[in-house]
Amino acid sequence: MPVLNEEKILQSSIETLDEYMMENLPYRYKITIADNGSQDNTLKIVKSLAQNHQSVRVVRLAKRGRGRALKQVWQSSQTDILTYMDVDLSTSLDDFLPMIQPLVAGEAGVAIGSRLMKKSKTSRGFKREFISRCYNKIIKLTSRTKFSDAQCGFKAIRSDVAKRFLPKIKDNEWFFDTELLIKTERAGVPIHEQPVTWIEDTDSRVKIVKTAVDDLKGLHRVNKELDNRSWFEKIAFPILLIATGALYLFGVMHNGMANSYYAAAVQAASQNWTAWLFGSLDAANYVSIDKPPLATMIMGLSARLFGFSNFSMLLPSVLAGVGSVWLLYSAVKRQFGFTSAIISAVTLMLTPVAALMFGFNNPDAILTFMLTASGYAFLRSLEGRRPLLWLGLAGLFTGLAFNTKMLQGLMVLPAMVIVYLAFAKPPIVTRFLHLMFAGVITTVSTLWWSVLVWLTPSGNRPWVGSTNDNSIWSLIFGYNGFGRLLGNRGGGGGGTPPSGGMAIVSPGGMGGAPSGGHGPGGTGFGGQTGIFRIFNNDFGPNIAWLLVLALASGGLLLWILRKTPRTNRGRAAVIFWTLWLIIHIVIFSMTSGVIHPYYVVVMAPAVAALVGIGVPFLWGAYVRRKSYAWILPMLVGVTAAIAIIILSYAGTMTWLMWTVGILGAIGMIGLLVNLYTPKRWLQNLAIITSVAACMTAPVVYTLSTVNVTHTGSIPTAGPSSTAMQGSNNEKSQADSALVQYLLQNQNGATWLVAVDSANESAAIQLTSGQPVMAIGGFNGSDTPLTLEQFKQLVADGKLKYYAASSHGHGGGPNGGNSEITNWIKKNVKVVNYGGSDVTLYELSA
């Protein structure tokens, strides 16, 4: 018991302790009072206690310091169990025997009282409670420890553990406890935590803030001491994150407003909170986009914070890319170490479709981040510590993914359910209960926005875009559900919109673009369905470069780990990533509805994870000359051949095809020859050329992707600026003469002008900063607004102008709103605004 100037309570505390031990402790004991340089009557009282109590002895220290006192007394002791407690007896003595029993039984090497466990009963002020919890959280985050309370003055240690570790403890003050716990836990010593009943001593001499600061300094020192990583490991990942952000930001510099359809929605979200909540295309809330609004919500908040611009709009996509790389690295590192983690992170960073979408404003960037976060949380749930917390977070992020891009956000759920039921640690019934809990979290996180739209009166929100019945359920299961999967538009209903609602429409930037382009079925629609679709000229350049390597690595790992216990986390992780990948390949290959090549960005984390996990295993099998060592050179050859096929689609990089082919041949043949006639120079040459053969083409395509402009609704990775020239929503700037005329003559109208579709409205809205009505939604084919409703808006002064595009986009006479268009052309006069880009009609009641 270390003491310093404790004359007031010392005698009563020691007598209480001695009496309690004598009556309740079934072991021989000695109470040692270490006087830590007291200047009152403490030493005199201690000596008196030692004379009157056979079990009490005194040690006088010349220098102060609780850690110094504990170290000196414990190192000189001959007992089997060494303990200490604070002299104020704040901790109930009834917790002493339960704390030391695991040490006596040999089940633990260190035991601590914890005030932060669920069963603990603690009474102390807010200041100490707050500082203590924050400090212990910092310990967990920085040192990755598991114990909950480092500071409770109620601890015990076995003498053999003390002899091993006390010489390694450098701190002689209050940080002594924390340093001892971190170093013993890091060395694998079991630590028993005992929940305690603890009452604060208001006369405590501890200077809380100073002690906390000193402890943080000590924590930094200990973590630095125990950090045995190489200099490369310390700097590689931070540099990689910086490089990832720089790469994607470089792409942002070229893309301007990217997809002007979503840019207009972000602009609206930055101007009006209703538009922000419902994902309106315009700030007057006429029509919503064809996706849930989470992505535009995040981009809208960024625009509100930094002002609306292409940078503020695209910054969240860049951060989503950096965050996805970070989460993937962390997930892989926890189970497979640094080498696999850094390979995975680099692979994701340099995947062409990732470089494309993490600098673009389609929802897929945020979707990929949410799914990666969900995957990280799910894999943490398999570790067995706080599974409900991590499963709940996985469900939360899955629901957020749904509210980014609807049903595509739920495609990873089957992999989670299968893997948790098969490989999680708890008993099977408990596993089912855990999944039910996670299912509730997922359901709430998934449906909250849809239910909000459903319950909100139509007059208080925009029309649900890409539906003909203003129903959110039609959007989910129709246009964005079976319509995508089976090929029918699935817009729902098609009836006349109910009166009183704000009309709204829009199949979004991933919706119905005009057909055309190159490749089977037209680029932008993915080509012919089938098992090799993912390798065709539409999908292949985006994702397929390392796809076979990833699948083969996953299969090999499952075979290697086939005899491991059921709960082996490594095998569970491999199965999870493999299922993630296979599910997406199957659905994307068989979908006959609207599908665009950049959708495959959600496959990138799984491909990168399997490559990162598998390559070190493949190399290990090769250098140890396993019976399957030949798989590595074979995969080098196959990967190089796939790269050549993908490069041949564009037909513009013959030099790169030859380079990859030569490197692949040298690498594959060199690896095969080295298997039978090992030579160090040959092995080094073979591995260098093999890595170059596998990575050169995707790296060149990634760099090409960020170096050219990508606009419109159907971007694709690679040296071409877009997959389909003339696709929807490429323009973000309207005729200045038109915009100036409309602004000068707006006269309080709600909408600056009405146009057929979002393809015309987005550019005018982005240029003017004012709401523009896209009568027929995204491509002009929806019918949310009747002619009579349109006339009423004109009569109310909410709409004064209609602009007919001369470029052939939108509904026009052949679109879904031809009745309105025909009425305007027959009954409304044309005005001269000083330009010829559109035909401008001045509406009047």
N, C-alpha and C positions, 0 to 999 in steps of 0.2 A: 504494500500500500504506500505509494509515494505521497508525501505530505509537504506542504509549504505554508507556514504560518496558520496552522489549523487548531490553535489552542481552545477555541470555543466548542468544537464538536468532537475533537480527537478522542477524548477519554470515553464518552458515551458511545461513539461509533465502534471503537475497538472492543469494549466490553460487550456490546450487542453482538458483534461479529463472533467473538470468541464463544459466547454462550450458545449462539445458534449453531456453530460448527460442532461444538461438543455434543449437542443434543441430536443433530440431524446428519452429520457427515460420517459415513461408515469407514472412513480412512483416517490414518494418522495425518496430522497437518501441522504447519508452522506459519504463524503470522509474522511477516517481516515488515517493519515500518521503516521506510527509507526517508530520512529527513533531508529534504532537498535545499538546505541552506536557510532554514527558518531563522527569523530575527525576533520572534516573540518567545513565549514560554513552551513552544511545541516540544523542543528537545527535552526539557525538564519533565514534561508530562509523559513523553515516550519512555524515558528511563524508569520512571515510576511504574508504568504499565509493565515493563519488562521484568521488574523486580517482583511484582505481585501476580503475574500471569506466566506460568511455565511455558505456554505455547507462543509467547510474544518475544521477539527479539528486535533490536534496533540497529540500523546501519546509518552512519553519518557520512554525507557526501559533501566534499568541499565545493563542487560546482553544481549549479542548478541544471535542471532539464529532466523532464519525466522520462524521456527515452534513455538518457544516461543512467538514471536510477534503475529502470527495469533491466537494462542490459547488464549492469554490474551485479545486481542481486541474482538475477536468473543464471548468469554464467558461473556464479560461485555456489549455486545450490546443488544439492545431491538428491533432490526429490524426483519422483517420476513425472509428476504433473506440476507445471509452473503456471500460476494464475496471477491476475491482479484485478483490483477494483478500486473505484474512487472512494475517498474517505467519507464523502457525504452520504454513501449508501443509497444513492438515487435509484439504483437498480434493486429490485426485490431480491432478497437472499433466497427465496424459494426457487429462483431460476438458476441457482449456482450448481446444484447437483445434476439437474438435467443437462446443463451445459458441458460438464466435464465427463459425463458417462461415456459418450462416444470416443473420448480420448483413452479412457480406461479400457474400453473394449477393443481398441485398436482400429476403430472404424474411421477415425479422423486424426489428423496431425495437429490441427489448430481448431479452436472453438471460440466463437464470438457471440456476445449478446447483441441482438439487433432490435433497434427501436422502430425499424421501418418495415417489418414483416406484417402480414395481415393480422396475425394473432397477437401482436404486441399491443400493449396498453400504455400509451405515452401521454404525459401531461407536461407541456412546456409552451413558452411564449411563441408568438408568430415569427419573431426575428430569428430565433435559434432554429425553429422548425424549417423556415425557408432556406436559410444558409446551409443547414445540414443536408437537406434534400438536394439542393443545387450542387453542393460539393460532391455528394455521392453519385449524382448523375454524371458529373464531369469525369469522375474516376471511371465509371462504366464506359463512357464514350471514348475516352482517350486511351485507357489501358485494357479495354475489353474484358473486364472482370465480371464475376458473377455474384460476389458477396454484396449484401445490400447496405451494410452500415459499417463504415471503417472507423468511426470515432467513438463509439460507445465504450466507456471505461469499464469494461467487464469482459475480460478475455482470458484464454487459457491456451497452453501449448505443451505438447509432449517434450520431455527433456532431450530425446534424441533429435527431434526436429529443431529444437532451440540451439543445440550444439552445432548443427549444420548451418543454420541461417543467421544467427545473431552476429557472427563476425562480418557478415555481408551487409548489415544494416548500418548506414552512415549517419542517419539523423539521430540527434540526441534530444530533440524537443518533442512537440506534439505530433509531428508527422511520423514518428517512429512506428505507430500502429499501422498506418496506411502502407508504409514501405514494407513492413514485415508481411502484411497480407498479400500485397501485389506480388512480391517475390516468391512467396510460398505457393500461391495459386498458380503462378506462371510455371513453377517447377513441377506442378502436378500433385502437390500435397492436398489431400481432401480437407475442406474447411466446413465444419459444422456450424450452422447458424441457429441460435436459440432465441425464439421470440421472448421478450422480457416485458415486465411491468416496470415503468420508469417514470419518476417524478422529478421535475427540474428543481435544482437547488438555486434559489434566487440569490444566494450569497456566493455564487461561483466566482473564482478568481480568473477564470479564462477570459482573455481579451478576444472576443469572437472574431471580429473583423481582421485583426492582425494575425491571429492564428490561421484564419482561412487563407489569407494572402500568402503566408509562409508555407502553408500546405500546398497551394497551387505551384509555388516555386519548386517545392520538393517533388511534386508530381511530375513536373517537366523534367527534372533531373533523373528520376527513376525511369521514366519512359525512354529517355535518351540512352540510359545505361543498358536497358533491356532490348533496345532496338538493334538487333543483330543483322538487319537487312544490309545488303550491299549498297554501295552508292548508286548503282544503276537502278536498283529496285526503289530506292527512295525518290529518285527524280523522274523515273520513266513515266509513271502514271500522271503526276501533275503536268508534265510537259505534254503528254498525250491529250489531256483535257484542254489545255490551252490551244494546242494545234487543232483539235476538233472544232472548238469555237471559232478559231480564225478561218478554218477552211469553209465552214458553213456561212460565216459572215461574208466571206469573199463572194460566195454565190448570191447572197442577198443583194450585194451591190449591183448585180447585173439584172435582177428580176423586176425592178420597179414595183408596180402594184400587183405583179404576178397574176393571179386569177381575179379579174376586176369584180366578178360576182361576189366573192367572199370579201374583197376589199371594201365594196359598198356596204356590206353588212357590218363590217368592223367599224367603218365610219359612222354608221347609224348607231351602233352600240356605244360609241364614244360621245354621242350627242343626246341620246334619250334612253332612260333606264328601262322603259317598257320594251324598247327595241333590243336592249341588252339582254333582258330576261327571256324574251321570246324568239330571239334570233331574226328580227325583222330585216328585210332587205333595205328598207328606207326608214328614216327617223320618224315619219308620220304613221308608221305601222300599218301599211296597206297589205303587205305580203311578207311572208317569212321565207327563209332559205329552206332547202330540202333536207336539212340535217338538224339534229339537236344543236343547241347553241353553245356547248361548252367551249369549243375552240374559239368561236367569235367572242365569247365572254372574256376569255383570257386575253385575247388580242385586243379587245375593246378596253379592258382595264389598263393594258400597256399604253394604248393610245390616249386614254384619259391622263395617265401619269406623265407621259413624255410629249404629248401632243400628237395628233394623227399624222402619220407619215409612213412611207414604206418601211423605214427602219423600225419604228415603234410597233408596227403591225407584224413584221416578220421576226422580231427579236424573240418572242415566245417560242417560235418554231426552232430557232437556233438553240435556245436553252433546253428545249425538249430533246434535241439531238445530243447535247452535252450530257444531260441527265440520263438519257438512255444508255450512253456509253458508260457512265459512272455506275449505274445500277447493274448493268451486265457484268462489268468488271468485278463489282462487289459480290454478286451472286456466285460467279464462277470461282473467285478466289477463296471463298469460305470453305469450299469443298475440294478444290483441285489445285490450289496454290497460285503463286504469282505468275509462273510461266504461262499456264493455261489462260489465266485472267487477262494478261496483257495481249496475248494473241487474239483472244475473243474481242477485246476492246478495239484493237487496231483493225480487225476484220470488219467490225460494224462501222467504224468510222469511214473506212475506204470502200464500203459497198456503194455502187453508183446510185441506186435508188434512194439510199439514205442521204447522200449528198444532195440529191434533188429535192426531196421532200422536207428536209430539215432547213431549207432555205426558201420554202414556199408556204403559201397561206391556205392550202387545202387542209381539211381537218386531220389528214393522215399522220402528220407529225405529232400532234397532241395524242392521237389515238395510239401510236406506237409507244410513246412514253408511258401512257397509262397502263398499257398491257405489259410493258417491261417492269413497271413498278408492281403490278399485280403478280407477275412471275417471281420477282424477287421476294415479295412478302410470302408467297405460297411456299417457296423453297425454305424460307426461314421456319415456317410452321412444321416442317418435317424434322427439325432439329430436336423437337420434344420440349423445348422451353417456351412457355406461353403460347401454345398452339392456337388457342382461341383468339388471342390478340392478332397474330399474324394471319390466320385465316380470315378474320374480320377485315383486316386491311386489304387482303387479296380480293375479298368480295367488294369492298368499297371501291378499289381502283378498277375492278371489272365493270361495276356500275357506271363509273365515270367514263370508262371507255365506251359503253353503250350510249351515254349522253354526248359523246363526241361523234359517233358514226353508226349508231343504232346496232343492228344485229351483228355486224362485223365485230363489234366489241365483245361479243359473247362466245366467239369461236374457240377460245382457249379453255372455256369452262369444262368441256368433257375431259380434257387432259388432266385438269386439276382433280376432278372427281375420281377418275380411274386411279391416278397415282396415289392419292391420299388413302383411298379405301384399301389399296393393295400393299402400300409400303409404310404408312405412318406407324408410329410406335404404340399408341394406345390400343386396347382391346377393340375388337371389331364393333361392338355395340357403341363404345365411346366414339369410335371414328364416325359412325353414322350420326351420332348426336352432334359432334363437332361440325359435320357438313351441313346439318340442318340449321345450326346457328349461323354458319357462314352463308347459307342460302337465304336466310332472313335479311342479313346485312346486304347481300347482293341484290335482292328483290327491291328493298327500299332505295338503295343507291341507284338502281336501274330505272325505277318507275316514277320517282318523285316528280320529275319534270313533265313527263307524259301525263300524269294524273293532274298536275297543275294546269296544263293546257286544256285537258278534258273538262275540268271543273270551272274554268274561267269562261264567263259568258262571251259569246263571239264578238259582241260589240266592244269588249274591253281588251281585245288582243287582235293580232293580224290573222288573216286567213292562213290556214295550214298549207304551205306550199307543196306543190306536186300532188295535190288531191283535188277531187271534184266534189267532195262532200264535206270539206272543212273538218275532217276527223283526224286526230293524231294517230289513231289506230290504223287508219287506211295508209298513212305514211309509213308506219312501222312494218305492217304485214303486207302492204300492197307494193307501193313504189320502191321502198327500200328493203322489202322482204322477198315475197314470191315473185314480184316483178323482176327483180335482179336475178334470182335463181333460175326461174323458168322462162323468162324472156318476154312475158306480157308486161305492159306498163304498170298495171296494178294501181292506178291512181285512185281507185275507190269511187263509188257512187256515180258521179257524173251528173248529178241532178242540179237543179237551180239552187244557188246559194241562198240561205235564209236571209230575209231582210234584216237590216239593222246592224249587221256585222261589218267589220272592216274587211274588205275583200283582200285576199292574199293568195299568192301563187308562186311556185318556182321549183322546178326540178333543178337542183343545184349544180355546181361546177362539175360534179361527177355524174351528172344526169345525162339526158338525151342530147348528145352532140350530134351534128349532122354526120351522116355516114361518109365514108371515103377513106382516102389514105392508101397506104401500101399494105401488103400482107393479107393473108386469108381473113376474110371477114371485115377488113378495114382496120387500120390502127386506131386505137381508142376503144375498140370492142374486143380486143384480145385474140382474134383469129379463131380458127376452128377448135371446137372442144375436143378433148382427148387427153390421154395420159402424158403425152409429150408437149402439151400446150405450153407448159411453163418454160420450155426451151426454145419456143418459136421466136420469130423476129420481133414480136411485140414485147413479150415478157422477158426473154432471154437476156438482153443487154442490161436489164434492170437488176436481176437477182441470180441468174443461173450459173454464174462463173464458178462458184465453189459448192454448188448444190450437191453434186455427186460425192464430193469429198466429205461434206457434212453428213450425208445419209450413210455413207460407208463407214465413217468414223463412229457414228452412233451404233451401227450394227456390230462393229468389231468390239466396241466397249461393252455392249450387252453380253457378247459371248465371253469376253474376258472376265466379266463380273458375275457370270451365271451362277457360281457356287457361293456367292456371298450371302450373309444372312438376309432375311426378308426385309429388315429395316435399314439396310445399307443405303445411306443417303446419296452416295455417288451414283449408284445404279438408278435410284429413283429420279435423280436430276437428269440423267441421260435419257430415261424414258419420257420424262416430262418434255424436254426440249424436242425429242424426236416426234412425239405425238403432236406438239405444237406445229411442227413443220409439216407433218404428213396431213393433218387436218386441213391446213391451208392449201396444200398442193392439190388435194382431192377436190375441195370446193371450188377453187379457182380454175381447175382444169375442166370441171363439168358444168360450171355456170353458163347458161345459154342466154342470159339477159345482159343488160348493160354492165360491162366490166372494163376497167381501164388498167393498163400495165402498171401504173404506179401503186395500185392497191397492194402489190407484193412487198411494200416496205415493212409491213407487219411480220413478214417472214424473216427479215434481216437479223433480229436478235437471236432467233433459234439457229439460223445458219451459222452465225458468228460463234455462238456458244458451243455448238457441236464441233466446229473446226478448232476452236481454242482448246477444248477438252481432248479431242481426238488426236491432234498432231503430236503432242508429247508422247502419247501411248504408242502411236505408230512409229515414232523415232526410237522409243525404248525397245520395242519389239525388233526393230531393224538392227540396232547396234548389239543386241543380245542374241542375234541370229535365231530368233524363234521360228517355228515351222511356218508361220504366216508372215514372215518378214518381207516376202515378195509383194505383199499388198501395197506397201508404200511406193515402190517404183511404178506399179501398175496404176495407182491413183494419180501419180504425177503425169503419166502419159494420157490418161483419160481426161484429167483437168485441162491439160494443154490442148487436147483435141477439141473439147467443148469450147474453149476460148477461140480457137480458129474458126469453128462453125459460127459462133456468135459474131465475130468480126467480119465474116464473109457476108452477113446480111446487109451491112451498110455499103460494102464494096469500096470504101474510101481509104482504108488503112492497110494496104497490101504489105507495106514494110513491117507493120506490127504483126501481121499474120505470120510472115516468114520468121521474124524474131522469136515469137512464141513457139513456133514449130521447131526451130533449131534448138532453142533452150530446153524445150520439153524432151526432145530426142536425146540430147546430151545428158540431161538429168536422169531420165529413166534408164538409159543404157549404162550410165556410170554407176548408178545405184545397184543395178543387177550384177554388173561385173564385180563390183566391190564386195558383193555377198560371197563370192567364191574365191576371189584373189584380193583380200583386203590390203589396201594401201592408203595411208593417211591423206596423201595429196589427192588421190582419186576420190576419196570420200568427201573431202572438203569441196572439191570442184563440183561433184555431183549434187551436194546439198545446196550450194549457192545457185547453181543453174536451175535446180528444181524449184526453189522458192521464187526465183525470177520468172520462171515459166508459168507458175500458178498465179502470181500477183501482178505481173506487168500490165496485162490487158485490163483487169478491173481498176487498177490504179490510174491508168491512162484515161479510161472512161470516166472515172470519178473526177479527175482534174479537168477533163473536157466539160463535164457537167457543170461545174461551178464557174467555168470560164465563158459560158455563153448565156444568152438571155432566154429565160423560160417564162412564157406568158400563156394565158388562156386556161381552159378547163381541162385539157388533156396533155400535161407535160410528160416528157419521158427522158430518161437519163441518156447521156452520151453527147457526141459532138453536134448533133442536130438541135436547133433551138426549140423545136416542138415536134411532136409525133405527127401532127396533122395541121398543116398550114391552113389558116382560115377557120380554126376551131372557135367555139364560143368564148366570149369574154377575154379576148386578147387586148382590146383597146381600153385604155384608162384615161385618155384625154379626148375631150369632145371639141368640136369646132368653137373657137373662142368667140367668133361673131355671134353664133347661136346662143351661147351661154350668156354673153353680155346682154344681148337683147332680152332674153328671158328674165334675167335678174332685174333689169331696168323696168320691166313691165309686169312683174309678179303681183304687185299690189295686194299683198296679204294672202294670196292663195296658199293653201296647205301644201300642194305639190307644185313644183316649179313647172313641170310639163308631164304629160302622159305619153308613153310610147308603147309599142307592141310587146316588147320582151325585155328581160334583164340585160340582154346583149347590147341594147341601145341605152337602157336607163343607167347602167353602172358608170359608163364613161361620163355622161352628163352630170350625174350625182357627184362623182369624185372630183370633177372639175369645178363645179359650182358650190359644193358643200351644202346643197339644199336637197330635200326629199324629191325623188322622181318616181312617178307611178309606172311600174311595169305591168300593164293591164293583163297580159297573158302569162305572167310569171317568167321563168327562166328562158324558155324558148318560144313563148307566145302561144302555146297549144292548150293551156288550161283556161277554164271558164269560170272564175270566181265572181265575175262582175257582169250583171245583166245590163242591157242597154238602158233600161229605166233607171237603174241605180246610177249608171254613169251620168245620165241627164240630170239626176238629182244633185250629184256632186257639182256639176257645172252650175246649176241653178243656185246652189248654196255659196257659190264663189270660191269653192275649194280647188277648182281646176279651171285654168284659163287657156291652156294651149295643148295641142296634140302634135307630135312630130312623127312623120312617117319616114322610115329609113329608106335610103336609096341603095342599100347594100344587100338587100334580100334576106336579112336575118329576121327572125321573129315570126309572129303569126301572120300578120297582113291578111289579105283576102283569103288565103288558104289556111289560116290558123284557126284556133278555137274561138277567137273573138272577132270573126269576120263581120258579124252584125254591127258591132260598134264601129269597126273600120269603114264599112260601107256607108253607114249613116253619116259619119264625119265627112267622107269624100263627097257625098251628095248634098249635104246641107250646111257645111261650114266653109267659110272663105279662107283662102290661102293668103298668108302675109309674107312680105319680103323682109327678112331679118338681116340681109346683107351677105348671105352666103348661099351655098348650093348643096351642102352636105345632106340636108334633109328637106322634106316638104313640111312647112310649119303651118298649122291651122289654128286660128284664133277662135276659141269656143265662147259661146254666149248663151245666156238663158233664153 
